[in-house]
Amino acid sequence: MARDNIILRCTACGDENYITTKNKRKHPDKMEIQKYCPKCNKKTVHKEKK
């Protein structure tokens, strides 16, 4: 399968809040998206964990 599970980590506090999938063949670079962080209590940038 081309789709792999990835974990998104908050850049502000470092919490791992979301698990999602992405196609690594079409998008080999790291994902970066605005999501809600319950610890920070606001929307922050979440990056793909190593």
Legacy VTK file of the C-alpha trace (Angstrom):
# vtk DataFile Version 3.0
C-alpha trace
ASCII
DATASET POLYDATA
POINTS 50 float
0.000 0.000 0.000
1.122 3.524 -0.727
-0.754 5.092 2.206
1.036 5.135 5.562
-0.130 6.210 9.008
1.536 9.366 10.306
1.412 11.160 13.662
1.001 14.942 13.825
2.833 16.782 16.621
2.098 20.308 17.893
5.040 22.650 17.266
4.217 24.812 20.308
3.965 22.221 23.108
5.185 18.993 21.469
2.052 16.926 22.148
1.163 14.221 19.628
-2.522 14.946 19.006
-3.571 13.442 15.668
-3.087 10.252 13.642
-3.840 10.406 9.915
-2.749 8.831 6.632
-1.022 10.167 3.548
0.224 8.860 0.226
4.021 8.940 0.490
4.540 8.357 -3.237
2.662 11.518 -4.237
3.726 13.624 -1.213
7.200 12.570 0.000
7.798 15.794 2.001
6.673 16.259 5.617
3.090 17.353 6.204
2.435 20.661 7.986
-1.136 21.685 8.848
-3.079 24.014 11.182
-4.989 21.946 13.761
-6.528 22.507 17.200
-4.310 21.603 20.156
-6.267 20.855 23.363
-3.225 21.499 25.593
-2.500 24.937 24.069
-6.272 25.588 23.739
-5.843 27.172 20.282
-5.033 26.396 16.649
-1.331 25.758 16.077
0.872 24.332 13.352
1.166 20.545 13.548
4.053 18.801 11.777
4.578 15.177 10.863
6.554 13.230 13.449
9.823 11.593 12.334
LINES 1 51
50 0 1 2 3 4 5 6 7 8 9 10 11 12 13 14 15 16 17 18 19 20 21 22 23 24 25 26 27 28 29 30 31 32 33 34 35 36 37 38 39 40 41 42 43 44 45 46 47 48 49
